[in-house]
């Protein structure tokens, strides 16, 4: 009987500890609406910065010969990286 009581108390203590840690973690990890909006704005800014082209590239029109040469170089680079076929 004493062993069952000790086991039950230990189980309750363990469940209580897990519940306490869960609640503390939830409070720590929860962001306010202002913080979520700021994170969203920073992510959009990072995406815009990553996809931005320089003004010099945008101001200079690409001639067809340079575009063709770029396509050929990229295609040759892909072919070199692929393993040889048997």
PyMOL Python script that loads the backbone (N, CA, C, O; Angstrom):
from pymol import cmd

cmd.read_pdbstr("""\
ATOM      1  N   UNK A   1       0.824  -1.199   0.000  1.00  0.00           N
ATOM      2  CA  UNK A   1       0.000   0.000   0.000  1.00  0.00           C
ATOM      3  C   UNK A   1       0.857   1.247   0.000  1.00  0.00           C
ATOM      4  O   UNK A   1       0.563   2.197  -0.726  1.00  0.00           O
ATOM      5  N   UNK A   2       1.922   1.266   0.807  1.00  0.00           N
ATOM      6  CA  UNK A   2       2.796   2.418   0.881  1.00  0.00           C
ATOM      7  C   UNK A   2       3.526   2.638  -0.446  1.00  0.00           C
ATOM      8  O   UNK A   2       3.774   3.775  -0.847  1.00  0.00           O
ATOM      9  N   UNK A   3       3.866   1.534  -1.122  1.00  0.00           N
ATOM     10  CA  UNK A   3       4.565   1.639  -2.403  1.00  0.00           C
ATOM     11  C   UNK A   3       3.662   2.293  -3.460  1.00  0.00           C
ATOM     12  O   UNK A   3       4.124   3.108  -4.259  1.00  0.00           O
ATOM     13  N   UNK A   4       2.380   1.933  -3.457  1.00  0.00           N
ATOM     14  CA  UNK A   4       1.439   2.540  -4.396  1.00  0.00           C
ATOM     15  C   UNK A   4       1.256   4.032  -4.121  1.00  0.00           C
ATOM     16  O   UNK A   4       1.169   4.835  -5.050  1.00  0.00           O
ATOM     17  N   UNK A   5       1.199   4.389  -2.861  1.00  0.00           N
ATOM     18  CA  UNK A   5       1.050   5.787  -2.484  1.00  0.00           C
ATOM     19  C   UNK A   5       2.283   6.584  -2.902  1.00  0.00           C
ATOM     20  O   UNK A   5       2.162   7.700  -3.409  1.00  0.00           O
ATOM     21  N   UNK A   6       3.465   6.015  -2.690  1.00  0.00           N
ATOM     22  CA  UNK A   6       4.706   6.683  -3.090  1.00  0.00           C
ATOM     23  C   UNK A   6       4.778   6.839  -4.612  1.00  0.00           C
ATOM     24  O   UNK A   6       5.180   7.884  -5.124  1.00  0.00           O
ATOM     25  N   UNK A   7       4.379   5.776  -5.324  1.00  0.00           N
ATOM     26  CA  UNK A   7       4.373   5.847  -6.785  1.00  0.00           C
ATOM     27  C   UNK A   7       3.388   6.906  -7.274  1.00  0.00           C
ATOM     28  O   UNK A   7       3.696   7.657  -8.200  1.00  0.00           O
ATOM     29  N   UNK A   8       2.205   6.972  -6.659  1.00  0.00           N
ATOM     30  CA  UNK A   8       1.198   7.961  -7.047  1.00  0.00           C
ATOM     31  C   UNK A   8       1.682   9.375  -6.798  1.00  0.00           C
ATOM     32  O   UNK A   8       1.470  10.249  -7.638  1.00  0.00           O
ATOM     33  N   UNK A   9       2.323   9.625  -5.672  1.00  0.00           N
ATOM     34  CA  UNK A   9       2.861  10.959  -5.376  1.00  0.00           C
ATOM     35  C   UNK A   9       3.972  11.346  -6.351  1.00  0.00           C
ATOM     36  O   UNK A   9       4.050  12.490  -6.797  1.00  0.00           O
ATOM     37  N   UNK A  10       4.818  10.390  -6.672  1.00  0.00           N
ATOM     38  CA  UNK A  10       5.891  10.663  -7.631  1.00  0.00           C
ATOM     39  C   UNK A  10       5.309  10.984  -9.007  1.00  0.00           C
ATOM     40  O   UNK A  10       5.785  11.891  -9.689  1.00  0.00           O
ATOM     41  N   UNK A  11       4.280  10.240  -9.416  1.00  0.00           N
ATOM     42  CA  UNK A  11       3.639  10.492 -10.707  1.00  0.00           C
ATOM     43  C   UNK A  11       2.975  11.867 -10.718  1.00  0.00           C
ATOM     44  O   UNK A  11       3.086  12.600 -11.702  1.00  0.00           O
ATOM     45  N   UNK A  12       2.286  12.222  -9.635  1.00  0.00           N
ATOM     46  CA  UNK A  12       1.669  13.548  -9.563  1.00  0.00           C
ATOM     47  C   UNK A  12       2.714  14.658  -9.588  1.00  0.00           C
ATOM     48  O   UNK A  12       2.515  15.686 -10.236  1.00  0.00           O
ATOM     49  N   UNK A  13       3.824  14.455  -8.887  1.00  0.00           N
ATOM     50  CA  UNK A  13       4.889  15.459  -8.894  1.00  0.00           C
ATOM     51  C   UNK A  13       5.468  15.613 -10.297  1.00  0.00           C
ATOM     52  O   UNK A  13       5.743  16.730 -10.733  1.00  0.00           O
ATOM     53  N   UNK A  14       5.654  14.503 -11.004  1.00  0.00           N
ATOM     54  CA  UNK A  14       6.194  14.552 -12.363  1.00  0.00           C
ATOM     55  C   UNK A  14       5.220  15.250 -13.307  1.00  0.00           C
ATOM     56  O   UNK A  14       5.635  16.066 -14.130  1.00  0.00           O
ATOM     57  N   UNK A  15       3.942  14.941 -13.197  1.00  0.00           N
ATOM     58  CA  UNK A  15       2.934  15.593 -14.033  1.00  0.00           C
ATOM     59  C   UNK A  15       2.876  17.086 -13.726  1.00  0.00           C
ATOM     60  O   UNK A  15       2.759  17.904 -14.638  1.00  0.00           O
ATOM     61  N   UNK A  16       2.956  17.438 -12.458  1.00  0.00           N
ATOM     62  CA  UNK A  16       2.961  18.852 -12.080  1.00  0.00           C
ATOM     63  C   UNK A  16       4.171  19.586 -12.628  1.00  0.00           C
ATOM     64  O   UNK A  16       4.055  20.724 -13.081  1.00  0.00           O
ATOM     65  N   UNK A  17       5.336  18.942 -12.590  1.00  0.00           N
ATOM     66  CA  UNK A  17       6.555  19.553 -13.124  1.00  0.00           C
ATOM     67  C   UNK A  17       6.439  19.774 -14.626  1.00  0.00           C
ATOM     68  O   UNK A  17       6.820  20.828 -15.135  1.00  0.00           O
ATOM     69  N   UNK A  18       5.916  18.784 -15.332  1.00  0.00           N
ATOM     70  CA  UNK A  18       5.747  18.912 -16.789  1.00  0.00           C
ATOM     71  C   UNK A  18       4.763  20.033 -17.102  1.00  0.00           C
ATOM     72  O   UNK A  18       4.998  20.821 -18.018  1.00  0.00           O
ATOM     73  N   UNK A  19       3.661  20.115 -16.349  1.00  0.00           N
ATOM     74  CA  UNK A  19       2.669  21.172 -16.579  1.00  0.00           C
ATOM     75  C   UNK A  19       3.275  22.549 -16.305  1.00  0.00           C
ATOM     76  O   UNK A  19       3.024  23.497 -17.049  1.00  0.00           O
ATOM     77  N   UNK A  20       4.061  22.661 -15.255  1.00  0.00           N
ATOM     78  CA  UNK A  20       4.707  23.932 -14.930  1.00  0.00           C
ATOM     79  C   UNK A  20       5.689  24.347 -16.020  1.00  0.00           C
ATOM     80  O   UNK A  20       5.703  25.505 -16.438  1.00  0.00           O
ATOM     81  N   UNK A  21       6.507  23.408 -16.479  1.00  0.00           N
ATOM     82  CA  UNK A  21       7.459  23.720 -17.552  1.00  0.00           C
ATOM     83  C   UNK A  21       6.735  24.089 -18.845  1.00  0.00           C
ATOM     84  O   UNK A  21       7.161  24.999 -19.556  1.00  0.00           O
ATOM     85  N   UNK A  22       5.649  23.390 -19.150  1.00  0.00           N
ATOM     86  CA  UNK A  22       4.867  23.694 -20.349  1.00  0.00           C
ATOM     87  C   UNK A  22       4.315  25.112 -20.283  1.00  0.00           C
ATOM     88  O   UNK A  22       4.378  25.850 -21.267  1.00  0.00           O
ATOM     89  N   UNK A  23       3.781  25.493 -19.143  1.00  0.00           N
ATOM     90  CA  UNK A  23       3.200  26.825 -18.993  1.00  0.00           C
ATOM     91  C   UNK A  23       4.279  27.910 -19.076  1.00  0.00           C
ATOM     92  O   UNK A  23       4.074  28.945 -19.709  1.00  0.00           O
ATOM     93  N   UNK A  24       5.420  27.670 -18.438  1.00  0.00           N
ATOM     94  CA  UNK A  24       6.510  28.644 -18.511  1.00  0.00           C
ATOM     95  C   UNK A  24       7.009  28.806 -19.944  1.00  0.00           C
ATOM     96  O   UNK A  24       7.248  29.924 -20.401  1.00  0.00           O
ATOM     97  N   UNK A  25       7.164  27.690 -20.648  1.00  0.00           N
ATOM     98  CA  UNK A  25       7.632  27.756 -22.029  1.00  0.00           C
ATOM     99  C   UNK A  25       6.621  28.486 -22.915  1.00  0.00           C
ATOM    100  O   UNK A  25       7.012  29.292 -23.759  1.00  0.00           O
ATOM    101  N   UNK A  26       5.324  28.213 -22.731  1.00  0.00           N
ATOM    102  CA  UNK A  26       4.288  28.872 -23.531  1.00  0.00           C
ATOM    103  C   UNK A  26       4.307  30.384 -23.306  1.00  0.00           C
ATOM    104  O   UNK A  26       4.178  31.157 -24.255  1.00  0.00           O
ATOM    105  N   UNK A  27       4.466  30.802 -22.056  1.00  0.00           N
ATOM    106  CA  UNK A  27       4.528  32.233 -21.757  1.00  0.00           C
ATOM    107  C   UNK A  27       5.782  32.875 -22.342  1.00  0.00           C
ATOM    108  O   UNK A  27       5.748  34.017 -22.799  1.00  0.00           O
ATOM    109  N   UNK A  28       6.888  32.131 -22.325  1.00  0.00           N
ATOM    110  CA  UNK A  28       8.151  32.658 -22.855  1.00  0.00           C
ATOM    111  C   UNK A  28       8.109  32.762 -24.384  1.00  0.00           C
ATOM    112  O   UNK A  28       8.599  33.736 -24.956  1.00  0.00           O
ATOM    113  N   UNK A  29       7.531  31.771 -25.033  1.00  0.00           N
ATOM    114  CA  UNK A  29       7.561  31.708 -26.495  1.00  0.00           C
ATOM    115  C   UNK A  29       6.465  32.532 -27.157  1.00  0.00           C
ATOM    116  O   UNK A  29       6.551  32.811 -28.353  1.00  0.00           O
ATOM    117  N   UNK A  30       5.444  32.926 -26.419  1.00  0.00           N
ATOM    118  CA  UNK A  30       4.328  33.663 -27.008  1.00  0.00           C
ATOM    119  C   UNK A  30       4.752  35.096 -27.334  1.00  0.00           C
ATOM    120  O   UNK A  30       5.334  35.788 -26.498  1.00  0.00           O
ATOM    121  N   UNK A  31       4.454  35.529 -28.555  1.00  0.00           N
ATOM    122  CA  UNK A  31       4.778  36.885 -28.988  1.00  0.00           C
ATOM    123  C   UNK A  31       3.536  37.764 -28.928  1.00  0.00           C
ATOM    124  O   UNK A  31       2.414  37.301 -29.134  1.00  0.00           O
ATOM    125  N   UNK A  32       3.758  39.018 -28.646  1.00  0.00           N
ATOM    126  CA  UNK A  32       2.654  39.967 -28.662  1.00  0.00           C
ATOM    127  C   UNK A  32       2.277  40.265 -30.116  1.00  0.00           C
ATOM    128  O   UNK A  32       3.087  40.032 -31.013  1.00  0.00           O
ATOM    129  N   UNK A  33       1.081  40.769 -30.366  1.00  0.00           N
ATOM    130  CA  UNK A  33       0.701  41.104 -31.756  1.00  0.00           C
ATOM    131  C   UNK A  33       1.657  42.122 -32.389  1.00  0.00           C
ATOM    132  O   UNK A  33       1.925  42.056 -33.589  1.00  0.00           O
ATOM    133  N   UNK A  34       2.172  43.063 -31.586  1.00  0.00           N
ATOM    134  CA  UNK A  34       3.120  44.045 -32.126  1.00  0.00           C
ATOM    135  C   UNK A  34       4.417  43.366 -32.550  1.00  0.00           C
ATOM    136  O   UNK A  34       4.977  43.687 -33.599  1.00  0.00           O
ATOM    137  N   UNK A  35       4.897  42.421 -31.729  1.00  0.00           N
ATOM    138  CA  UNK A  35       6.133  41.711 -32.063  1.00  0.00           C
ATOM    139  C   UNK A  35       5.937  40.837 -33.296  1.00  0.00           C
ATOM    140  O   UNK A  35       6.830  40.739 -34.138  1.00  0.00           O
ATOM    141  N   UNK A  36       4.763  40.197 -33.405  1.00  0.00           N
ATOM    142  CA  UNK A  36       4.492  39.390 -34.595  1.00  0.00           C
ATOM    143  C   UNK A  36       4.465  40.254 -35.850  1.00  0.00           C
ATOM    144  O   UNK A  36       4.998  39.856 -36.887  1.00  0.00           O
ATOM    145  N   UNK A  37       3.853  41.429 -35.768  1.00  0.00           N
ATOM    146  CA  UNK A  37       3.801  42.337 -36.922  1.00  0.00           C
ATOM    147  C   UNK A  37       5.210  42.802 -37.301  1.00  0.00           C
ATOM    148  O   UNK A  37       5.541  42.892 -38.483  1.00  0.00           O
ATOM    149  N   UNK A  38       6.031  43.093 -36.299  1.00  0.00           N
ATOM    150  CA  UNK A  38       7.412  43.521 -36.566  1.00  0.00           C
ATOM    151  C   UNK A  38       8.205  42.396 -37.230  1.00  0.00           C
ATOM    152  O   UNK A  38       8.966  42.648 -38.164  1.00  0.00           O
ATOM    153  N   UNK A  39       8.035  41.158 -36.758  1.00  0.00           N
ATOM    154  CA  UNK A  39       8.710  40.014 -37.366  1.00  0.00           C
ATOM    155  C   UNK A  39       8.270  39.839 -38.820  1.00  0.00           C
ATOM    156  O   UNK A  39       9.088  39.550 -39.694  1.00  0.00           O
ATOM    157  N   UNK A  40       6.980  40.015 -39.066  1.00  0.00           N
ATOM    158  CA  UNK A  40       6.457  39.892 -40.429  1.00  0.00           C
ATOM    159  C   UNK A  40       7.055  40.970 -41.338  1.00  0.00           C
ATOM    160  O   UNK A  40       7.441  40.690 -42.473  1.00  0.00           O
ATOM    161  N   UNK A  41       7.127  42.203 -40.827  1.00  0.00           N
ATOM    162  CA  UNK A  41       7.702  43.297 -41.624  1.00  0.00           C
ATOM    163  C   UNK A  41       9.181  43.056 -41.910  1.00  0.00           C
ATOM    164  O   UNK A  41       9.651  43.331 -43.014  1.00  0.00           O
ATOM    165  N   UNK A  42       9.914  42.549 -40.930  1.00  0.00           N
ATOM    166  CA  UNK A  42      11.333  42.248 -41.147  1.00  0.00           C
ATOM    167  C   UNK A  42      11.508  41.137 -42.176  1.00  0.00           C
ATOM    168  O   UNK A  42      12.419  41.195 -43.002  1.00  0.00           O
ATOM    169  N   UNK A  43      10.646  40.133 -42.133  1.00  0.00           N
ATOM    170  CA  UNK A  43      10.731  39.061 -43.115  1.00  0.00           C
ATOM    171  C   UNK A  43      10.456  39.586 -44.521  1.00  0.00           C
ATOM    172  O   UNK A  43      11.142  39.205 -45.470  1.00  0.00           O
ATOM    173  N   UNK A  44       9.460  40.453 -44.661  1.00  0.00           N
ATOM    174  CA  UNK A  44       9.166  41.040 -45.972  1.00  0.00           C
ATOM    175  C   UNK A  44      10.324  41.900 -46.459  1.00  0.00           C
ATOM    176  O   UNK A  44      10.658  41.883 -47.644  1.00  0.00           O
ATOM    177  N   UNK A  45      10.937  42.651 -45.548  1.00  0.00           N
ATOM    178  CA  UNK A  45      12.081  43.478 -45.912  1.00  0.00           C
ATOM    179  C   UNK A  45      13.252  42.615 -46.361  1.00  0.00           C
ATOM    180  O   UNK A  45      13.927  42.940 -47.338  1.00  0.00           O
ATOM    181  N   UNK A  46      13.495  41.518 -45.652  1.00  0.00           N
ATOM    182  CA  UNK A  46      14.581  40.617 -46.037  1.00  0.00           C
ATOM    183  C   UNK A  46      14.325  40.003 -47.404  1.00  0.00           C
ATOM    184  O   UNK A  46      15.245  39.884 -48.213  1.00  0.00           O
ATOM    185  N   UNK A  47      13.082  39.612 -47.670  1.00  0.00           N
ATOM    186  CA  UNK A  47      12.751  39.063 -48.985  1.00  0.00           C
ATOM    187  C   UNK A  47      12.961  40.098 -50.084  1.00  0.00           C
ATOM    188  O   UNK A  47      13.480  39.785 -51.156  1.00  0.00           O
ATOM    189  N   UNK A  48      12.555  41.327 -49.808  1.00  0.00           N
ATOM    190  CA  UNK A  48      12.731  42.382 -50.806  1.00  0.00           C
ATOM    191  C   UNK A  48      14.212  42.657 -51.050  1.00  0.00           C
ATOM    192  O   UNK A  48      14.619  42.874 -52.191  1.00  0.00           O
ATOM    193  N   UNK A  49      15.013  42.650 -50.002  1.00  0.00           N
ATOM    194  CA  UNK A  49      16.449  42.889 -50.160  1.00  0.00           C
ATOM    195  C   UNK A  49      17.102  41.743 -50.936  1.00  0.00           C
ATOM    196  O   UNK A  49      17.993  41.977 -51.753  1.00  0.00           O
ATOM    197  N   UNK A  50      16.669  40.515 -50.689  1.00  0.00           N
ATOM    198  CA  UNK A  50      17.283  39.364 -51.355  1.00  0.00           C
ATOM    199  C   UNK A  50      16.974  39.345 -52.842  1.00  0.00           C
ATOM    200  O   UNK A  50      17.802  38.896 -53.634  1.00  0.00           O
ATOM    201  N   UNK A  51      15.794  39.823 -53.241  1.00  0.00           N
ATOM    202  CA  UNK A  51      15.382  39.762 -54.638  1.00  0.00           C
ATOM    203  C   UNK A  51      15.625  41.068 -55.387  1.00  0.00           C
ATOM    204  O   UNK A  51      15.258  41.190 -56.555  1.00  0.00           O
ATOM    205  N   UNK A  52      16.239  42.040 -54.725  1.00  0.00           N
ATOM    206  CA  UNK A  52      16.432  43.343 -55.352  1.00  0.00           C
ATOM    207  C   UNK A  52      17.579  43.284 -56.351  1.00  0.00           C
ATOM    208  O   UNK A  52      18.603  42.645 -56.109  1.00  0.00           O
ATOM    209  N   UNK A  53      17.390  43.953 -57.460  1.00  0.00           N
ATOM    210  CA  UNK A  53      18.450  44.080 -58.455  1.00  0.00           C
ATOM    211  C   UNK A  53      19.054  45.464 -58.318  1.00  0.00           C
ATOM    212  O   UNK A  53      18.387  46.402 -57.882  1.00  0.00           O
ATOM    213  N   UNK A  54      20.302  45.586 -58.687  1.00  0.00           N
ATOM    214  CA  UNK A  54      20.947  46.885 -58.566  1.00  0.00           C
ATOM    215  C   UNK A  54      20.384  47.843 -59.611  1.00  0.00           C
ATOM    216  O   UNK A  54      19.874  47.423 -60.650  1.00  0.00           O
ATOM    217  N   UNK A  55      20.486  49.126 -59.318  1.00  0.00           N
ATOM    218  CA  UNK A  55      19.987  50.147 -60.241  1.00  0.00           C
ATOM    219  C   UNK A  55      20.760  50.122 -61.555  1.00  0.00           C
ATOM    220  O   UNK A  55      20.196  50.407 -62.612  1.00  0.00           O
ATOM    221  N   UNK A  56      22.041  49.785 -61.498  1.00  0.00           N
ATOM    222  CA  UNK A  56      22.839  49.741 -62.726  1.00  0.00           C
ATOM    223  C   UNK A  56      22.340  48.641 -63.658  1.00  0.00           C
ATOM    224  O   UNK A  56      22.290  48.829 -64.874  1.00  0.00           O
ATOM    225  N   UNK A  57      21.972  47.498 -63.091  1.00  0.00           N
ATOM    226  CA  UNK A  57      21.479  46.401 -63.921  1.00  0.00           C
ATOM    227  C   UNK A  57      20.120  46.761 -64.517  1.00  0.00           C
ATOM    228  O   UNK A  57      19.850  46.455 -65.678  1.00  0.00           O
ATOM    229  N   UNK A  58      19.276  47.400 -63.737  1.00  0.00           N
ATOM    230  CA  UNK A  58      17.954  47.773 -64.238  1.00  0.00           C
ATOM    231  C   UNK A  58      18.032  48.868 -65.292  1.00  0.00           C
ATOM    232  O   UNK A  58      17.230  48.879 -66.226  1.00  0.00           O
ATOM    233  N   UNK A  59      18.983  49.789 -65.161  1.00  0.00           N
ATOM    234  CA  UNK A  59      19.093  50.904 -66.092  1.00  0.00           C
ATOM    235  C   UNK A  59      19.734  50.480 -67.411  1.00  0.00           C
ATOM    236  O   UNK A  59      19.535  51.141 -68.430  1.00  0.00           O
ATOM    237  N   UNK A  60      20.494  49.398 -67.407  1.00  0.00           N
ATOM    238  CA  UNK A  60      21.190  48.948 -68.619  1.00  0.00           C
ATOM    239  C   UNK A  60      20.378  47.835 -69.273  1.00  0.00           C
ATOM    240  O   UNK A  60      20.263  46.748 -68.705  1.00  0.00           O
ATOM    241  N   UNK A  61      19.815  48.080 -70.451  1.00  0.00           N
ATOM    242  CA  UNK A  61      19.049  47.012 -71.108  1.00  0.00           C
ATOM    243  C   UNK A  61      19.984  45.871 -71.536  1.00  0.00           C
ATOM    244  O   UNK A  61      21.122  46.101 -71.944  1.00  0.00           O
ATOM    245  N   UNK A  62      19.489  44.674 -71.435  1.00  0.00           N
ATOM    246  CA  UNK A  62      20.274  43.494 -71.776  1.00  0.00           C
ATOM    247  C   UNK A  62      20.157  43.240 -73.276  1.00  0.00           C
ATOM    248  O   UNK A  62      19.054  43.153 -73.816  1.00  0.00           O
ATOM    249  N   UNK A  63      21.293  43.123 -73.935  1.00  0.00           N
ATOM    250  CA  UNK A  63      21.240  42.855 -75.371  1.00  0.00           C
ATOM    251  C   UNK A  63      21.060  41.345 -75.585  1.00  0.00           C
ATOM    252  O   UNK A  63      21.458  40.549 -74.734  1.00  0.00           O
ATOM    253  N   UNK A  64      20.475  40.956 -76.696  1.00  0.00           N
ATOM    254  CA  UNK A  64      20.172  39.534 -76.939  1.00  0.00           C
ATOM    255  C   UNK A  64      21.409  38.642 -76.955  1.00  0.00           C
ATOM    256  O   UNK A  64      21.340  37.491 -76.522  1.00  0.00           O
ATOM    257  N   UNK A  65      22.543  39.151 -77.447  1.00  0.00           N
ATOM    258  CA  UNK A  65      23.756  38.328 -77.491  1.00  0.00           C
ATOM    259  C   UNK A  65      24.256  38.003 -76.082  1.00  0.00           C
ATOM    260  O   UNK A  65      24.674  36.876 -75.818  1.00  0.00           O
ATOM    261  N   UNK A  66      24.214  38.985 -75.179  1.00  0.00           N
ATOM    262  CA  UNK A  66      24.655  38.745 -73.802  1.00  0.00           C
ATOM    263  C   UNK A  66      23.694  37.781 -73.099  1.00  0.00           C
ATOM    264  O   UNK A  66      24.124  36.928 -72.323  1.00  0.00           O
ATOM    265  N   UNK A  67      22.410  37.917 -73.370  1.00  0.00           N
ATOM    266  CA  UNK A  67      21.432  37.016 -72.762  1.00  0.00           C
ATOM    267  C   UNK A  67      21.652  35.585 -73.241  1.00  0.00           C
ATOM    268  O   UNK A  67      21.576  34.638 -72.458  1.00  0.00           O
ATOM    269  N   UNK A  68      21.927  35.436 -74.546  1.00  0.00           N
ATOM    270  CA  UNK A  68      22.174  34.103 -75.091  1.00  0.00           C
ATOM    271  C   UNK A  68      23.442  33.503 -74.489  1.00  0.00           C
ATOM    272  O   UNK A  68      23.466  32.320 -74.147  1.00  0.00           O
ATOM    273  N   UNK A  69      24.478  34.297 -74.361  1.00  0.00           N
ATOM    274  CA  UNK A  69      25.729  33.818 -73.789  1.00  0.00           C
ATOM    275  C   UNK A  69      25.536  33.375 -72.338  1.00  0.00           C
ATOM    276  O   UNK A  69      26.104  32.367 -71.919  1.00  0.00           O
ATOM    277  N   UNK A  70      24.743  34.118 -71.573  1.00  0.00           N
ATOM    278  CA  UNK A  70      24.461  33.740 -70.189  1.00  0.00           C
ATOM    279  C   UNK A  70      23.723  32.413 -70.139  1.00  0.00           C
ATOM    280  O   UNK A  70      24.033  31.568 -69.299  1.00  0.00           O
ATOM    281  N   UNK A  71      22.748  32.213 -71.029  1.00  0.00           N
ATOM    282  CA  UNK A  71      22.015  30.952 -71.068  1.00  0.00           C
ATOM    283  C   UNK A  71      22.940  29.791 -71.414  1.00  0.00           C
ATOM    284  O   UNK A  71      22.829  28.715 -70.827  1.00  0.00           O
ATOM    285  N   UNK A  72      23.843  29.996 -72.352  1.00  0.00           N
ATOM    286  CA  UNK A  72      24.765  28.939 -72.761  1.00  0.00           C
ATOM    287  C   UNK A  72      25.696  28.590 -71.602  1.00  0.00           C
ATOM    288  O   UNK A  72      25.947  27.413 -71.345  1.00  0.00           O
ATOM    289  N   UNK A  73      26.216  29.608 -70.895  1.00  0.00           N
ATOM    290  CA  UNK A  73      27.122  29.353 -69.769  1.00  0.00           C
ATOM    291  C   UNK A  73      26.417  28.606 -68.645  1.00  0.00           C
ATOM    292  O   UNK A  73      26.983  27.681 -68.063  1.00  0.00           O
ATOM    293  N   UNK A  74      25.205  28.996 -68.342  1.00  0.00           N
ATOM    294  CA  UNK A  74      24.463  28.310 -67.276  1.00  0.00           C
ATOM    295  C   UNK A  74      24.121  26.885 -67.674  1.00  0.00           C
ATOM    296  O   UNK A  74      24.166  25.977 -66.843  1.00  0.00           O
ATOM    297  N   UNK A  75      23.780  26.685 -68.935  1.00  0.00           N
ATOM    298  CA  UNK A  75      23.487  25.328 -69.407  1.00  0.00           C
ATOM    299  C   UNK A  75      24.710  24.449 -69.377  1.00  0.00           C
ATOM    300  O   UNK A  75      24.621  23.272 -69.026  1.00  0.00           O
ATOM    301  N   UNK A  76      25.867  25.007 -69.743  1.00  0.00           N
ATOM    302  CA  UNK A  76      27.107  24.229 -69.710  1.00  0.00           C
ATOM    303  C   UNK A  76      27.480  23.895 -68.273  1.00  0.00           C
ATOM    304  O   UNK A  76      28.002  22.812 -68.006  1.00  0.00           O
ATOM    305  N   UNK A  77      27.223  24.795 -67.360  1.00  0.00           N
ATOM    306  CA  UNK A  77      27.522  24.538 -65.951  1.00  0.00           C
ATOM    307  C   UNK A  77      26.665  23.414 -65.396  1.00  0.00           C
ATOM    308  O   UNK A  77      27.134  22.622 -64.578  1.00  0.00           O
ATOM    309  N   UNK A  78      25.437  23.336 -65.825  1.00  0.00           N
ATOM    310  CA  UNK A  78      24.557  22.256 -65.360  1.00  0.00           C
ATOM    311  C   UNK A  78      24.999  20.920 -65.916  1.00  0.00           C
ATOM    312  O   UNK A  78      24.938  19.901 -65.227  1.00  0.00           O
ATOM    313  N   UNK A  79      25.446  20.922 -67.164  1.00  0.00           N
ATOM    314  CA  UNK A  79      25.863  19.671 -67.781  1.00  0.00           C
ATOM    315  C   UNK A  79      27.115  19.123 -67.115  1.00  0.00           C
ATOM    316  O   UNK A  79      27.258  17.909 -66.971  1.00  0.00           O
ATOM    317  N   UNK A  80      28.018  19.998 -66.710  1.00  0.00           N
ATOM    318  CA  UNK A  80      29.262  19.541 -66.086  1.00  0.00           C
ATOM    319  C   UNK A  80      29.012  18.927 -64.722  1.00  0.00           C
ATOM    320  O   UNK A  80      29.730  18.012 -64.318  1.00  0.00           O
ATOM    321  N   UNK A  81      28.010  19.409 -64.009  1.00  0.00           N
ATOM    322  CA  UNK A  81      27.752  18.938 -62.649  1.00  0.00           C
ATOM    323  C   UNK A  81      27.037  17.589 -62.618  1.00  0.00           C
ATOM    324  O   UNK A  81      27.122  16.873 -61.621  1.00  0.00           O
ATOM    325  N   UNK A  82      26.339  17.232 -63.690  1.00  0.00           N
ATOM    326  CA  UNK A  82      25.588  15.986 -63.672  1.00  0.00           C
ATOM    327  C   UNK A  82      26.544  14.783 -63.825  1.00  0.00           C
ATOM    328  O   UNK A  82      27.551  14.881 -64.526  1.00  0.00           O
ATOM    329  N   UNK A  83      26.233  13.664 -63.176  1.00  0.00           N
ATOM    330  CA  UNK A  83      27.116  12.488 -63.265  1.00  0.00           C
ATOM    331  C   UNK A  83      27.056  11.892 -64.668  1.00  0.00           C
ATOM    332  O   UNK A  83      26.039  12.012 -65.350  1.00  0.00           O
ATOM    333  N   UNK A  84      28.127  11.258 -65.095  1.00  0.00           N
ATOM    334  CA  UNK A  84      28.146  10.672 -66.447  1.00  0.00           C
ATOM    335  C   UNK A  84      27.156   9.513 -66.548  1.00  0.00           C
ATOM    336  O   UNK A  84      26.985   8.723 -65.619  1.00  0.00           O
ATOM    337  N   UNK A  85      26.518   9.444 -67.702  1.00  0.00           N
ATOM    338  CA  UNK A  85      25.539   8.363 -67.935  1.00  0.00           C
ATOM    339  C   UNK A  85      26.239   7.153 -68.524  1.00  0.00           C
ATOM    340  O   UNK A  85      27.220   7.280 -69.257  1.00  0.00           O
ATOM    341  N   UNK A  86      25.729   5.991 -68.198  1.00  0.00           N
ATOM    342  CA  UNK A  86      26.307   4.747 -68.742  1.00  0.00           C
ATOM    343  C   UNK A  86      25.327   4.028 -69.603  1.00  0.00           C
ATOM    344  O   UNK A  86      25.641   2.966 -70.141  1.00  0.00           O
TER     345      UNK A  86
END
""", "prot")
cmd.dss("prot")
cmd.show_as("cartoon", "prot")
cmd.util.cbc("prot")
cmd.orient("prot")
